[in-house]
Amino acid sequence: MRVSLFPLSNLPEICDGDDLATLLWDAAARDGLALTDGILVVCQKIVSKAEGRVVRWTAMEPSAAANALAVQTDKDARFVEVVLRESRRVVRSAPGVLICETHHGFVCANAGVDQSNAPGPEYAVLLPRDPDSSAEKLRAALCERGAGPLGIVISDSFGRPWREGQVDVALGCAGFAPLRDQRGQLDRAGRPLAVTAPATADQLAAAAGLLMDKAAGVPAVWIAGLKPSGTGPLRSLLRDPAHDLFR
């Protein structure tokens, strides 16, 4: 297998209500890319902006819980209030750190609430409400314009326990199976695989992340040469708490 990665350039600043599929289709055409037999990785930020998932955090009225956490974390209580509204639970808080589990089940800093590349310093961008649904709508809209077969990954950069730095991971996907279960297959020595299940969606997000520097203005990457196959929701990558030894 050989795959190639192509950044989609010259996309405009995305705003609430923009037709993201048309903007991506036109950008691919300008770059001479045929969106066929591959995976389109799109950063979460432009999906959220197109869906209106932007809030003015400075207008929030902080709750008592937000005020208490703001003291613990040295964060603005109004910003913390936004984070709590996007959270199922607080996992860890410390000076400068607020790790939460989102309503989707993602464990990440500030429940994914991000001020980078927001419309202004008083605004923050939230994660899409249903990233899988957003990915499927985008895939269907692109197919209507003549793309496909193709898969879609909606990605975001996450920190990781036990390792420094951030890596792009998948928040949502459509058109392919996010997890490639190889259990029961034989390795090259003929031994059956017991636990091997590569997270294909995360691998694609991480690969695209090489070209998606926040300062580079590249919010989408086309990965050619990888024909999408299978199906399944992104939540298949979320470990069942009952089987999680690290919670």
C-alpha positions in Angstrom: 0.0 0.0 0.0 1.2 3.5 -0.8 -0.7 6.6 0.5 -0.1 10.3 -0.3 -1.1 13.3 1.8 -2.2 16.6 0.2 -3.1 19.7 2.2 -6.2 21.6 0.9 -5.1 25.2 0.6 -6.8 28.5 0.2 -9.9 27.8 2.3 -11.5 30.9 3.5 -12.2 31.7 7.2 -15.2 29.5 8.1 -18.3 31.2 9.7 -21.6 30.0 11.1 -23.8 28.6 8.3 -21.1 28.2 5.7 -21.6 25.3 3.2 -18.5 23.5 4.3 -18.9 20.7 1.7 -18.9 23.2 -1.1 -15.9 25.1 0.2 -13.9 21.8 0.6 -15.0 20.6 -2.9 -13.9 23.9 -4.5 -10.6 23.9 -2.6 -9.8 20.3 -3.7 -10.7 21.3 -7.3 -8.3 24.3 -7.2 -5.6 22.0 -5.9 -6.3 19.4 -8.7 -7.4 16.8 -6.2 -10.1 14.2 -7.1 -11.8 13.2 -3.8 -12.0 9.5 -4.8 -10.6 6.4 -3.1 -9.3 8.1 0.0 -9.9 9.8 3.3 -10.6 13.5 3.9 -9.4 14.6 7.3 -11.0 17.8 8.4 -10.1 19.7 11.6 -12.8 20.0 14.2 -12.4 23.8 14.4 -13.9 24.5 10.9 -16.7 21.9 11.4 -17.6 23.6 14.7 -17.5 27.1 13.2 -19.8 26.1 10.3 -22.2 24.6 12.8 -22.3 27.7 15.0 -20.5 26.0 17.9 -18.9 29.3 19.0 -19.7 31.0 22.3 -18.8 34.3 23.9 -17.3 33.0 27.1 -16.9 36.5 28.6 -20.7 36.8 28.7 -21.1 33.7 30.9 -22.5 33.9 34.5 -20.2 31.5 36.5 -21.8 29.0 38.9 -20.5 28.3 42.3 -18.8 25.1 41.0 -17.1 27.2 38.2 -15.9 29.8 40.7 -14.4 27.1 43.0 -12.7 25.4 40.0 -11.4 28.7 38.8 -9.6 29.2 42.1 -8.1 25.7 41.9 -7.0 26.1 38.2 -6.1 29.8 38.0 -8.6 30.1 35.1 -11.3 32.7 34.5 -14.5 31.5 36.1 -16.5 32.5 33.0 -14.3 30.2 30.9 -14.6 27.4 33.4 -18.4 27.7 33.3 -18.3 27.0 29.5 -16.1 24.0 30.2 -18.4 22.6 32.8 -21.4 22.9 30.5 -19.5 20.8 28.0 -18.5 18.2 30.5 -19.9 15.0 31.9 -17.4 15.1 34.8 -14.2 16.7 35.9 -11.3 14.2 35.8 -8.5 16.3 37.2 -7.9 19.9 38.2 -4.7 21.6 39.2 -3.1 25.0 38.7 -3.3 25.7 35.0 -4.9 22.3 34.3 -8.6 21.2 33.9 -9.1 17.7 32.4 -12.7 16.8 31.8 -14.8 14.0 30.2 -17.1 15.5 27.6 -20.7 14.5 27.0 -19.3 12.5 24.0 -17.0 10.5 26.3 -13.7 12.1 25.3 -11.3 12.9 28.1 -9.3 16.0 27.2 -8.2 19.4 28.4 -11.0 21.9 29.0 -13.6 19.5 27.5 -12.3 20.5 24.1 -13.2 24.2 24.6 -10.6 26.1 22.6 -9.7 29.8 22.2 -7.1 29.3 19.5 -8.3 30.5 16.0 -11.6 31.7 17.6 -13.2 34.7 16.0 -11.9 36.9 18.8 -10.3 36.9 22.3 -13.8 36.9 23.9 -14.9 33.8 22.0 -14.2 30.0 22.3 -15.0 27.2 19.9 -16.8 24.1 21.2 -16.6 20.5 19.9 -19.4 19.5 17.5 -22.4 18.1 19.3 -22.3 14.9 17.3 -19.0 14.5 15.4 -20.1 11.2 13.7 -23.2 12.9 12.4 -21.2 15.9 11.2 -18.8 13.6 9.4 -21.6 11.6 7.7 -23.4 14.8 6.5 -20.2 16.1 5.1 -19.5 12.8 3.3 -23.0 12.6 1.9 -22.8 16.2 0.7 -19.4 15.7 -1.0 -20.7 12.5 -2.7 -23.7 14.5 -4.1 -21.1 16.8 -5.7 -19.3 13.8 -7.4 -16.8 12.7 -4.8 -16.4 9.2 -3.5 -16.0 6.6 -2.5 -14.3 8.4 0.4 -14.2 8.4 4.2 -14.3 11.4 6.5 -12.4 12.0 9.7 -13.0 15.0 12.0 -9.8 15.5 14.0 -8.6 17.5 16.9 -5.3 17.6 18.8 -5.3 15.9 22.2 -2.6 15.6 24.9 -1.8 12.1 26.1 -1.1 10.6 29.5 2.5 9.5 30.1 3.8 11.3 27.0 4.6 15.0 26.2 3.1 16.8 23.2 -0.2 16.6 21.4 -1.3 14.3 18.6 -4.3 14.6 16.4 -7.0 12.0 17.0 -10.4 11.3 15.5 -13.5 12.8 17.1 -15.9 11.5 14.4 -15.8 9.5 11.2 -17.9 8.3 8.4 -17.6 5.9 5.4 -15.1 3.4 7.0 -14.5 1.4 10.1 -12.6 3.4 12.7 -11.2 0.2 14.3 -9.5 -2.6 12.4 -9.9 -5.7 14.6 -7.2 -8.2 13.8 -7.8 -10.5 16.7 -7.8 -14.1 15.6 -5.6 -13.5 12.6 -2.1 -15.0 12.4 1.1 -13.0 12.7 4.1 -13.7 10.4 5.2 -16.5 12.7 1.8 -18.2 12.6 0.7 -17.2 16.1 -2.8 -15.9 16.6 -3.2 -12.3 17.4 -4.9 -11.8 20.8 -5.3 -8.0 21.3 -4.2 -6.3 18.0 -6.8 -3.8 16.9 -5.3 -0.7 15.2 -7.3 2.5 15.6 -7.4 3.4 11.9 -9.3 6.7 12.4 -6.7 7.9 14.9 -3.8 6.8 12.7 -5.3 8.8 9.8 -5.9 11.9 12.0 -2.3 11.7 13.3 -0.9 11.4 9.8 -2.9 14.4 8.6 -1.8 16.3 11.6 1.7 16.5 10.2 0.3 19.1 7.7 -2.3 20.7 10.0 -0.1 23.1 11.9 -2.5 25.7 13.6 -0.5 28.6 12.3 -0.3 27.2 8.7 -3.9 27.7 7.8 -4.4 24.1 6.6 -7.7 22.8 8.1 -8.1 19.8 5.8 -5.9 17.1 4.3 -6.7 14.6 1.6 -5.2 11.1 2.1 -5.1 9.4 -1.3 -4.5 5.7 -2.0 -6.5 4.3 1.0 -9.8 3.0 -0.2 -12.3 3.2 2.6 -14.0 0.0 3.8 -16.3 -1.1 6.6 -18.4 1.1 8.8 -18.9 1.9 12.4 -19.2 4.7 14.9 -16.2 6.5 16.4 -17.4 5.6 19.9 -16.1 2.1 19.2 -12.7 3.7 20.0 -13.8 4.8 23.5 -12.8 2.2 26.1 -15.6 0.9 28.3 -15.0 2.3 31.9 -15.5 -1.2 33.2 -12.4 -2.4 31.3 -10.3 0.7 31.9 -7.6 0.0 34.4 -6.4 3.7 34.5 -9.5 5.5 35.7 
